[in-house]
Amino acid sequence: ALSAVPGIKVVILETCQSGGFIGKGNLDDIETSTIEFNHLIIDQFNKNITRDLLNKTPYQVITSCTSSQSAVELIDLPHPKDGNPFGIFGAAFCNGCGYDDGNYYADKDGNTRISLIEMQSHIDSFVMSLETVIGEIDQDVQIYPELSHFTLYEY
């Protein structure tokens, strides 16, 4: 469905096993039911779609985790901005774009643009900072293409 839209498409996936959509992680680690479920979702969009469709140019993709990880949601730790439960990936993404306090933390080079790789780095740091509060979190953000400097957000 997205391939019919001209230009570069930015795909943001905050779901368990989302890295599988860009080939990040070991598919052998996923339960068979999850793989079959992913295939069913993909087949609903297009009967001829391949599993690695998002690994092609004109796509820029960021996923919340690898194909063998779950997207972590915190229920017992309220979000500092609105007090609601939150998914770590979404909270880190919004924090990097200035949602929490108007500071654009993901913009490491201060050029008023946040690239895909800067957002990946910010989310990784955000997760590590939460680990000091709640313990180990097994969630590694993935991007395609690797090391992409595509502008994800500009302010």
Secondary structure, 3 states (H helix, E strand, C coil): CHHHCCCCEEEEECCCCHHHHHCCCCHHHCCHHHHHHHHHHHHHHCCCCCCCHHHCCCEEEEECCCCCCCCCEECCCCCCCCCCCEEHHHHHHHHHCCCCCCCCCCCCCCCCEEEHHHHHHHHHHHHHHHHHHHCCCCCCCEEECCCCCCEEEEC
